[in-house]
C-alpha cells in the first residue's frame, strides 16, 4: 500500500489528565508524523493537536483508532487522494 500525505485533528478534553496517554500513542507513531502543532487552552482544560502525517490508510486507521478509544479524546483525519 502506498503512503500518502494527510492530517489528523485531535481534541483532548481534561488536558492535564488525558494528555499523557495521547502523547504515548503519538510517540509510538512518530515515524509517520511529519509535523505537530499543539495548542493548549488552559482556561478550559482542553488541547487541540494537529498532525501532518505520511501514512497508509491502514497505518492512519490504527493511529486514529488507538487515539479515539482514549477517554476525552476526539479525532478526525484525512489523506490526500494521490
C-alpha positions as CSV (number, residue, x, y, z in Angstrom):
1,X,0.0,0.0,0.0
2,X,1.2,3.5,-0.9
3,X,1.8,6.1,1.8
4,X,0.0,9.4,1.3
5,X,0.1,12.8,3.0
6,X,-2.7,13.7,5.3
7,X,-3.7,15.3,8.6
8,X,-5.1,14.3,12.0
9,X,-7.0,16.7,14.2
10,X,-7.2,15.8,17.9
11,X,-9.2,17.4,20.7
12,X,-8.2,16.4,24.2
13,X,-10.6,17.3,27.0
14,X,-9.4,17.3,30.6
15,X,-5.9,18.0,29.1
16,X,-3.9,17.5,32.2
17,X,-5.4,14.1,32.9
18,X,-5.6,12.7,29.4
19,X,-2.5,14.2,27.6
20,X,0.0,11.6,28.9
21,X,-1.9,8.7,27.1
22,X,-2.2,10.8,23.9
23,X,1.5,11.6,24.0
24,X,2.3,8.0,24.5
25,X,0.3,6.9,21.4
26,X,1.8,9.7,19.3
27,X,5.4,8.8,20.4
28,X,4.8,5.3,19.2
29,X,3.6,6.6,15.8
30,X,6.5,9.0,15.5
31,X,7.7,7.5,12.2
32,X,4.6,8.7,10.3
33,X,4.3,12.2,11.9
34,X,5.9,14.9,9.8
35,X,4.7,17.9,11.8
36,X,2.8,18.5,15.1
37,X,1.2,21.7,16.4
38,X,-0.4,21.7,19.8
39,X,-2.5,24.5,21.3
40,X,-3.5,24.2,24.9
41,X,-6.4,26.2,26.2
42,X,-5.6,26.3,29.8
43,X,-8.7,28.2,30.9
44,X,-10.9,25.4,29.5
45,X,-8.6,22.4,30.2
46,X,-8.7,21.5,26.5
47,X,-5.9,21.0,23.9
48,X,-6.1,20.9,20.2
49,X,-3.4,19.0,18.3
50,X,-2.9,19.0,14.6
51,X,-0.6,16.4,12.9
52,X,0.7,16.3,9.3
53,X,1.3,12.6,8.6
54,X,2.6,10.4,5.8
55,X,0.9,7.0,6.2
56,X,-1.1,4.2,4.5
57,X,-4.8,4.0,5.2
58,X,-4.1,1.1,7.5
59,X,-1.5,3.0,9.5
60,X,-3.7,6.0,9.8
61,X,-6.6,3.9,10.8
62,X,-4.6,2.2,13.5
63,X,-3.4,5.6,14.9
64,X,-6.8,7.2,14.9
65,X,-8.4,4.1,16.4
66,X,-5.9,4.0,19.2
67,X,-6.5,7.7,19.9
68,X,-10.3,7.5,19.5
69,X,-10.7,5.0,22.3
70,X,-8.9,7.2,24.9
71,X,-11.2,9.0,27.3
72,X,-11.9,12.6,26.5
73,X,-10.2,12.3,23.0
74,X,-11.9,13.2,19.7
75,X,-10.2,12.5,16.4
76,X,-10.7,13.4,12.7
77,X,-8.4,12.6,9.8
78,X,-8.0,12.6,6.1
79,X,-5.5,11.5,3.5
80,X,-4.8,13.1,0.1
81,X,-6.3,11.1,-2.8
82,X,-2.9,10.8,-4.6
